[in-house]
Amino acid sequence: MGARTGDGDRRLGRRALLIGGAAAAAGTVALTRDELARLYWRLPGVRKARVAGAVDFVGARWVAASPANYRTADRPSDYPIDRVVIHVTQGGYESAVKAFQDPAHEAAAHYIVRKDGRITQLVRELDVAFHAGNRSYNERSVGIEHEGFVDRPEDFTDAMYAASARLTAAICRRYGMAVDREHVIGHVEVPGTDHTDPGKHWDWGRYMGLVRRVGQA
């Protein structure tokens, strides 16, 4: 499951305070277009228009995570997306949803895939979910949790693999990512993490084969 770390970016930075201020208006602060795009979404009260209950993957169920567990953004306009991070919840579906809706948890993934193959979206892909335990990877990735435990291979069902592969293939296609192990990684592979998921029982060969086949269909 996502690390309890937040991402250290909830307070307004000094440069962000200059946006729209007298210094910027006077031309005394030279920010690039990319910097402005990134800083703009960190200003209080700024939020891109959303459709309530909208999902990024057709067929997913929407259940909102606590706003304390993600950061409003406008990806990929402000942060390019070039990774999918695979997680395991280390618990049941309901307990994972409860954790991601708890503002004190300080973490949430974009999606949870259940053992029966049903997919729930909790954070929009354009927003930065606190799931990887690494701020840079949070900003550049989409996090997918999978119901179960890393030491129980029986939790990784055929339905789960198939549904997750469809989801990952759609994400890779949407953001122009190559379907390979450089761009589809486990939580354990995120720099600085102390997590081990998805663990030794996650069948990467099978999974990546499914993602590629779906992407070519």
Solvent accessible surface area in square Angstrom, and as a share of the most:
residue,aa,sasa,rsa
1,M,33,0.15
2,G,4,0.04
3,A,11,0.09
4,R,148,0.54
5,T,73,0.42
6,G,12,0.11
7,D,12,0.06
8,G,74,0.72
9,D,7,0.04
10,R,145,0.53
11,R,218,0.80
12,L,49,0.24
13,G,22,0.21
14,R,187,0.68
15,R,114,0.42
16,A,0,0.00
17,L,112,0.56
18,L,42,0.21
19,I,37,0.19
20,G,75,0.72
21,G,25,0.24
22,A,87,0.68
23,A,35,0.27
24,A,35,0.27
25,A,89,0.69
26,A,75,0.58
27,G,58,0.56
28,T,103,0.60
29,V,41,0.23
30,A,101,0.78
31,L,36,0.18
32,T,81,0.47
33,R,211,0.77
34,D,97,0.50
35,E,51,0.23
36,L,76,0.38
37,A,33,0.25
38,R,98,0.36
39,L,6,0.03
40,Y,100,0.38
41,W,38,0.13
42,R,56,0.20
43,L,35,0.17
44,P,108,0.68
45,G,87,0.84
46,V,33,0.19
47,R,135,0.49
48,K,87,0.37
49,A,97,0.75
50,R,56,0.21
51,V,112,0.65
52,A,106,0.82
53,G,42,0.41
54,A,30,0.23
55,V,49,0.28
56,D,35,0.18
57,F,31,0.13
58,V,141,0.81
59,G,73,0.70
60,A,14,0.11
61,R,139,0.51
62,W,78,0.27
63,V,23,0.13
64,A,50,0.39
65,A,4,0.03
66,S,13,0.08
67,P,92,0.58
68,A,34,0.27
69,N,0,0.00
70,Y,27,0.10
71,R,16,0.06
72,T,31,0.18
73,A,1,0.01
74,D,18,0.09
75,R,8,0.03
76,P,72,0.45
77,S,84,0.54
78,D,4,0.02
79,Y,13,0.05
80,P,85,0.53
81,I,8,0.04
82,D,41,0.21
83,R,29,0.11
84,V,0,0.00
85,V,0,0.00
86,I,0,0.00
87,H,0,0.00
88,V,0,0.00
89,T,2,0.01
90,Q,90,0.40
91,G,11,0.10
92,G,35,0.34
93,Y,12,0.05
94,E,124,0.56
95,S,60,0.38
96,A,0,0.00
97,V,14,0.08
98,K,150,0.64
99,A,20,0.16
100,F,0,0.00
101,Q,82,0.37
102,D,61,0.32
103,P,82,0.52
104,A,64,0.49
105,H,23,0.10
106,E,76,0.34
107,A,0,0.00
108,A,0,0.00
109,A,0,0.00
110,H,0,0.00
111,Y,0,0.00
112,I,0,0.00
113,V,0,0.00
114,R,55,0.20
115,K,68,0.29
116,D,73,0.38
117,G,14,0.13
118,R,157,0.57
119,I,13,0.07
120,T,3,0.02
121,Q,0,0.00
122,L,1,0.00
123,V,1,0.00
124,R,52,0.19
125,E,1,0.01
126,L,20,0.10
127,D,2,0.01
128,V,0,0.00
129,A,0,0.00
130,F,1,0.00
131,H,0,0.00
132,A,0,0.00
133,G,25,0.24
134,N,34,0.17
135,R,104,0.38
136,S,59,0.38
137,Y,33,0.12
138,N,0,0.00
139,E,21,0.10
140,R,65,0.24
141,S,0,0.00
142,V,0,0.00
143,G,0,0.00
144,I,0,0.00
145,E,0,0.00
146,H,0,0.00
147,E,25,0.11
148,G,1,0.01
149,F,71,0.29
150,V,27,0.15
151,D,101,0.52
152,R,99,0.36
153,P,65,0.41
154,E,117,0.52
155,D,2,0.01
156,F,12,0.05
157,T,41,0.24
158,D,101,0.52
159,A,43,0.34
160,M,0,0.00
161,Y,6,0.02
162,A,37,0.28
163,A,0,0.00
164,S,0,0.00
165,A,1,0.00
166,R,116,0.42
167,L,0,0.00
168,T,0,0.00
169,A,2,0.01
170,A,13,0.10
171,I,0,0.00
172,C,2,0.01
173,R,150,0.55
174,R,107,0.39
175,Y,45,0.17
176,G,69,0.66
177,M,16,0.07
178,A,52,0.40
179,V,40,0.23
180,D,46,0.24
181,R,86,0.32
182,E,108,0.48
183,H,34,0.15
184,V,0,0.00
185,I,11,0.06
186,G,0,0.00
187,H,0,0.00
188,V,74,0.43
189,E,77,0.34
190,V,3,0.02
191,P,69,0.44
192,G,85,0.82
193,T,32,0.19
194,D,127,0.66
195,H,49,0.22
196,T,92,0.53
197,D,4,0.02
198,P,2,0.01
199,G,22,0.21
200,K,180,0.76
201,H,63,0.28
202,W,8,0.03
203,D,65,0.34
204,W,51,0.18
205,G,61,0.59
206,R,95,0.35
207,Y,0,0.00
208,M,5,0.02
209,G,16,0.15
210,L,37,0.19
211,V,0,0.00
212,R,100,0.37
213,R,147,0.54
214,V,48,0.28
215,G,34,0.33
216,Q,150,0.67
217,A,122,0.95
